Amino acid sequence: MTLNRALSSAFILALLSLFSSSASAQLTKVNVGYSAISGDQLPLWVGKELGIFEKNGLDVQPIFFTGGSTAILALVSGDVPITQVSGPGLVSSALGGSDAVFIAGGMTSLNYVLMGKPGVTSAEQLKGGSVAISRFGSATDTIARFALRKVGLTPVKDVTIVQVGSGPDRLAAILTGRVTAAVINPPSNFQAEKKGLAVLADVAKMGLVFQHTGPATTRKFIREHQDIVRRYVKGHVEAVHRMYTDKEGTIKVLAKYMGGGVDREILEKSRENVLTEALLPKKQYPTMEGLKFVIEDLGERDPRAKAAKPEQFVDLTFIKELDQSGFIDGLYKKK
């Protein structure tokens, strides 16, 4: 009897192991790039860490690239089939001949500020100084130039723009005085405020409409792997919903990717800052108006942008399917 029981237990364990291996084997591995250590990346992180992509049959592996321009290069080269990227990087790449497109909106506005190093409390003090961005051609580059013009300074001529890296790297650069100011967003700006640094320009209050960080892929990948893209967009939309409805889960995920050392108050403020329809819409359409601004801004430096239209840089197939089926409305009606 004991032997029979032992054999039965062994058989059950073997079956469970087989089912577990089978379920794991059914997941499709997808490397997904991202280019910032900030709240902008939360849909990807939440989707990964809270099992949302896995529920949709995807084994998503987030891969960090320093700056949006590097992330878009990885997408175009095929190193990653999907990446989180901002408008300027994607539009520049497509104007150069790539077939990159946004498949959802992600962050469709901005929550960046220009902050000065200790002792710098006004925009006038920036003249002759330097402003830290992630990389040239990235969203932070566009934001820095926009903010400097708005406060009456000419980028490059009056203020040097320097590549520094991620949000935490840019925060460290102003805290140590290596640069005069930096373009940063949550949670880095809240950390800076807590240390007494001053906001020199709040881009969100300057009327800049902007397609910021959203998931993108290539038209080629869509043609060849439509089902993967469909499942990814569904997972992305569910992750946005989870951010709105699961405070504790979202805060834990943000704390993990920030690498520790960020206190609870700042993590909570960072989550709350992102959760508005202006920044992170529940119906995840890219912003055509925001892409229009990106195109016009690039047109000042790239003649190829003159004839471009926002519709060239998006594939709305999958987000439209989810919206028109009632799936998104259904998510937010659930109690």
Secondary structure, DSSP 8 states (H G I E B T S, - for coil): -HHHHHHHHHHHHHHHHHHHHHHHHHSEEEEEEE--SSGGGHHHHHHHHTTHHHHTTEEEEEEE-SSHHHHHHHHHHTS-SEEEE-HHHHHHHHHTT--EEESS-S--S---EEEE-TT--SGGGGTTSEEEESSTTSHHHHHHHHHHHHTT--BTTTBEEEE--SHHHHHHHHHTTSSSEEEE-TTHHHHHHHTT--EEEEGGGTT-----SEEEEEHHHHHH-HHHHHHHHHHHHHHHHHHHH-HHHHHHHHHHHHTS---HHHHHHHHHHH-STTTS-SS----HHHHHHHHHHHHTT-GGGTT--GGGGB--HHHHHHHHTTHHHHHHH--
